[in-house]
Structure formats: C-alpha cells, structure tokens
Amino acid sequence: MQTKKPRFQRNRQAILDAAREIIAERGMDGLSMRSLAEKADYSPSTLYRYFEDKDAILDALAKQAAAAVQEMPSERATNTNDPLEILLQSGLRLYDFARDHPVQYQLMTSATKSSPKNLETFLKDQNFEGLVVLIREGAISGSLRLPDGFNAERMAMLLWFAIHGASMLRAGLMSDFGEECDEMVEQLAAGLKTMMKIETGES
C-alpha cells in the first residue's frame, strides 16, 4: 500500500495540471470530464477513481491556488510590525498574485464545494478573521485609525472588497491594459494608507 499512494498522488496531480491547462486555454466552461480525459490521456471512468466529479476537481484546484499565494515570494515584504503596513503589503501581495497567475487567482476565487455558502460563513473564514484581528489590534494599540462609522469588521470588509475587486479586474477584464490597472492599485493603496494613518502632528 505504501508504494501505491505516491503513484496515486502523482496521477491525481497530473489530472489537476491537465485541468488547469484546459481552463487556461478555454476558460472554466471549457472544462468537462470528457475534455479532461482527452487531455490527461485517461478514460473518463478512470478519472472518477481520483475525483467524483468536475466540482471536486475545481475545488482541489482552488485549494491549491490558495496555498500558492502563501508560498509565493513577495518583493514587497519588509520587516515591520506596523499593522497598517502589514495590511497593505498583504493586499498588494494578493494583487501581484492575480497579475502573475491570473488563472490560479480566478480558480481561487471561484465558487466551489468548499466556498462559503452565505455571508455568515464567509465572515468566519480564517483569512478574513485574521484580517479583522489585525485591524482591531492595530486600532486598540493606536497604530492605525478607523474612519468614523467603521469598526474592525466593516473596515476588513471594505479592504477585502477593494483588493479582491482590483485583483479580479487585473486577472480578467483589465489584463490587456495592466500597467494602467497597476498604477490605479498603487493609488488605491496610497489612499487607504492616508485614510487609516494616525496623524502624529509632524510636518
């Protein structure tokens, strides 16, 4: 049994790689168990030994894409304990991933079996909760400012929408004029920094 497991995992990954190639070439609508069987050189029945259906494949691809974000080295990373700088670096890191790996990003943000099915579930997402904690602790420590009428949860939602929205545009609609999109995102980050920065009174 120990010798079969690595082979099973290799075959499973080969199927996922083939599915990702199909999506890159034809979009998600171009992926089917039949097209995947042809691409991976498997019979359709063999595919079902590894995945129960197309949705299971998309779910696995989304999870791999999410893991790839964490593994991607970032030129923006700096040694800082400033919550505001950490927030901005994290958001721009996500945007950079969408720019460099648009298919992966679209997979990561697609609706799959593991996706939150409602807002309540979404708000319990580990990444979102971590964002809320960072903002709340930054506000309590005086490291960042929350605009009037905002609590940590509402601010986290605003940042989430802004960064993911910009990233989706970069990966899709604005991919053909990426430099302009990149410039707008830098302006967005600068605006968020101004909005949340604590005024020190220094000139």
Secondary structure as UniProt FT lines:
FT   TURN            2..3
FT   HELIX           4..26
FT   HELIX           28..30
FT   HELIX           33..40
FT   HELIX           44..47
FT   TURN            48..50
FT   HELIX           54..71
FT   TURN            75..76
FT   HELIX           83..100
FT   HELIX           102..108
FT   TURN            113..114
FT   HELIX           119..123
FT   HELIX           126..141
FT   TURN            148..149
FT   HELIX           152..171
FT   TURN            172..174
FT   HELIX           175..177
FT   HELIX           178..196
//
